[in-house]
Amino acid sequence: MAKTKLDYNQVARNIIANIGGKENVNAVRHCITRVRFRLKDESKANDETIKNLEGVVSVVHGGGEYMVVIGNAVGEVYDAVCEQLGSMGEDAGAEESKEKTNPVMKLLNIIVGAVGPCLNFICAGGIIKGLLSILEMTGIVQSGSGMDTLITAAGDAAFYFLPVFLGMNLAKTLKGDPFLGATIGAALCYPAINGTDLVILGMTFNYTYTSTFLPVIAVVAVAVPLARLLKKVLPKAVANFLVPAITLLIVIPLGYTLIGPAVSFVGSLANDGITFMMNTVPLLAGALFGGLYQVMVLFGIHSALTSFSFMNLLEGNPDYIMAIACTVSFAQTGVVLAMYLKTKDDDLKSLALPSFISGIFGVTEPAIYGVTLPRIKMFILSCVGGAVCGGFIMLTNTMMYSFSGLGVFAILGLLNPENPNVLTAVLCAVIPFVFSFAVAFVLYKDEAVPASAGESAPMEPTTVTAPSGPMQIDCPIPGEVLPLTSVPDETFSTGILGNGLAVEPSEGKVYAPFDGECETLADTLHAVGLLSNSGVSLLIHVGLETVGLEGKPFEAHVKTGDSIKKGQLLLEFDIEAIKAAGCPTITSVLVTNEDEVGDAVLTDGKILIGG
């Protein structure tokens, strides 16, 4: 059966509604699989509801960010989120978060924000360089020929002029002038000052800043606040050209002679520490990092722990850590493929196949959250496969020479331009894949699993605590929960139609309290009947005497027969319009088939059934 195309606007709407609304968002950005929110108050976000939304894989907290894992469609969902927040960038909210972010994580987030927009071109450059190594090795392109030079230029450009792109992106992230950042990057790449002795105030300096990462970050971080200060004190008539002129005259000499060397020294210390560890106990270090890498992905800290290695690689230095980080995904995909071939569960098959395809291209969150993590033995096995990957890479002394992307594209980055060893590079992917596949194929057996957070994962309704035990249903409308006897209408208050709860709405929205189906929707849109996957029939009647309003204050987002997911927005209504019409807004939420599912009682603001 063909899979329905995801409505990205609806996914975004549901996410925003369940993270505390637009007013709770300070800022938003995205990485390769996650929409990352900085929230004013994370306690307002409903993790369990968001995890079970259609289009959402899982939720992760880390580094002061609330991360909603989407998978391959992250770009489309992010754009929809930004559009609904009234922003197309990171400025989705102007206020600072009440909860202070860890300074180190804040710094790393800023750096990631600078490199993110140009990451695709960095990957493209790495792919081109890897392909060129193969073309030269096979004699299709002669080394030193005109075509070789042109292809080399295409592959090296994003790396050589990296300071230009980083400077532009970082200035924008810091709410400065992007052209100021780009100009600083261009100045640091200026041929006459790179690798040349420059005598300044009687001292000789010789530095190279092309293909570097940290120096331009530090210089732009100084330049943007300086420019902001100058803009305040200089007359407006001359500020437009004097601000950049004075800023550049100060930060370029300062950056070249002091700031650049200082941060380069710090970066080299970090790289030396990593290199020392990898050289001292290479097999153990590689296996440990490879085995734990997917756990880091799980907690969203993998980017932070590989930041210095990533910078090292972009500066043209071969790196072990990045070689492991970019190939360990093959252990996860090997496990998922084995599960796909072994399982007889059609729902698991429908989830495992697209997760396997995503994993081949390096995106493993759908596989982790949707397939292996709910079957924890399989996740542990994938970590063992990751350890095999890391150990093999260190055993064969394989490094990454250029960042060519994740998954299969990473193999190109493992090719040494001076002496490409294609077989070893391929084996770095094949060995963890084959090992994990073989062991998983032998060990995996279908069994009942907990509710998966995957988009198409088989799941019991999240409101059910046990198939044959009690179940809880959350109030589907934001507001003050009251006993059903508070409703000034005997039809509801006496429980003739069923027991449940009443709510005085604070917000005119009705959300699905469970997975299931919209069984009925009144023509006047004032009432909706829902049926959960576990067989609970729920009637939600908005207000009293609202049938006479003929649907005017209401807007439906579902229709009769539609499937629903927990947390999905079903209905909107105008509270003030209902009150203006003289109708009470108190809403009844009733379980209408207690004889089938058990008695429904109000407990701690929720409906408890069969407890």
Salt bridges, closest charged atoms under 4 A:
GLU42 OE1 - HIS61 ND1 2.71
ASP47 OD2 - HIS61 NE2 2.78
GLU48 OE2 - LYS51 NZ 3.54
GLU65 OE2 - ARG29 NE 2.83
GLU65 OE1 - ARG36 NH1 2.98
ASP91 OD1 - LYS175 NZ 3.26
GLU95 OE1 - LYS40 NZ 3.59
ASP156 OD1 - LYS129 NZ 3.24
GLU365 OE2 - ARG34 NH2 3.24
GLU455 OE2 - LYS3 NZ 2.92
ASP474 OD2 - LYS566 NZ 3.70
ASP474 OD1 - LYS606 NZ 3.47
GLU507 OE2 - LYS509 NZ 3.49
ASP562 OD1 - LYS559 NZ 3.29
GLU572 OE1 - HIS557 NE2 2.64
